């Protein structure tokens, strides 16, 4: 049975960057798979919208933070996969696997059908990330990725 983890970030500005808002980075030995994506905002309700892409990426992200993935089963070992949030350089978008748009008043959730998970490329510094692909105005978004390795 695969080990399952979550990585989350809060308050990521969703405009003005071509770098990952939130993502996971595998390794030469681990190819993580995203099976659940959640995006919402706790900012004061307004009628703003943002488009997002979940895409593969190569190259190490720089800047931002490195949230530690949390095991969903407390007795599982620490994740080999690492998290990245609010990158300011490095990793850039490669193959887009999923695209969606969200109104700030709504919460978006995508859950993979079994066998349809978003799979990371096997290799050092290869990742799966959420990128903003355009917004009507800047607002902060809260995001969570659930993945297995």
N, C-alpha and C positions, 0 to 999 in steps of 0.2 A: 504494500500500500504506500502511495506517495505521501511525503510529508507536506503539510499545508501551512502557509504563512500569510500574514497581512503586512502591508506597508502603507502608511497614511501620511498625509500632509494637510495642513490647514493654512488658509489665507494666501494661496498662491495667486498672484496677479495673472490674469489670463490674456494679457495683450503685450505687445512690444518685445517678444522674444521668439527666436527660432530654436531655442534649446528646451530640453524636457522640463515640464512642470512637475512630473512625478514619474518614476520608472524603477525598473529592476535591471540589474546587470548580472549576467551569468559568468561562467568561466569556461576554460577549455575542457573541464570535466563535467560541468553541470549545465543543462539546458532547461531553464525554468519555463513554466507554462501558466499564463494568466487564465483564470476561469471565471472571475467576477470583477466587475468594474463599477464603482459608484462615484458620482460627481454631483455636488450640490453647493449651496452657498448659504451661510448664516448671516450675510449682510442684510441691511434693511431692504425689504422687498421693493423691487423696481422692475420695469419691463425692459431689461437688457438681455442680450443673447450672446452666446459664444459657441463657436464650432471647435471641435476637438478631433484630433487624429490619434489613434494608437498605432505606432509604427515601430518597426525594427530599427535599430541604430547600431553603428559601430564607432569605435573610438571612445576613450574615457571622458566622461563629463567632468567639468571643472567648476569650481565655485558652488554656491548653494550649500545644502546640507546632505548628510548621509543618514537618513532615518534607518534604524535597525529593524529588520523584519521580525515580527513577533510570531512565534509558533501558535497555531490554533489549538493544538493539543499541547498542554503545558510540559509534558514529559519528553517531547521531541527535542532533538539537539538544536543548537543554533543553526540558522540558515547559512548555507554556503553562498547563496545569492546575496548581493548587496542592494541597498536602496539608494536612490538619488532624488533630490527634490530641489526645485528652483535653481537648476544649473544656469551658469552664466557664460559657459563656453564649452568647447570640446565636442561632445557627441551631437551629431545632427541626424535628421530624419532620413530614413532609407525607404524601405517598403512599407506603405500604409496598409494595415490589415483591417482596420475598423474606423469608420468616420461617423460622427454624430454631432448634433447641435442641442444646446440646452438653454432654456429661458432661465434667468436668475431665480424666478419664483418656483421653479420645479427642481426635483431631484431626478437624476438619471441613473438607471442601473441596467447593466448588461450581464447576463449569466450565460455561459457557454453550454450548449448541448454536449452531453458526454461524447468525447472524441473530437470536439470542435474547438478546443482551447487554442489560444494564441500562443504559438511556440517560438521561443527565442532561438536565434541562430547559435549553433555550438561554436564557441571560440572566446578567447580572452577579450574582455571589454565589449562584448556584444550584449545588447539589451533590448527591452521592450519598454516604450515610454509613451506618456500622454503629452502631446504637443497641442498648443492653441493654434488653430488655423484661421483665426479672425474673430473679432468681437465688436459689438456695437459700441461699447465703452468698457473701460477697465472696471472690473470688480473682482473681489477675492473669491476663490473657489476652494472648497474642501474636497479632497479626493482620497479614495482607497482602492488598492489593488489587492486581490486575493490570488495567490499563486501556489503552485506546487513544484517540487523538484524531486 
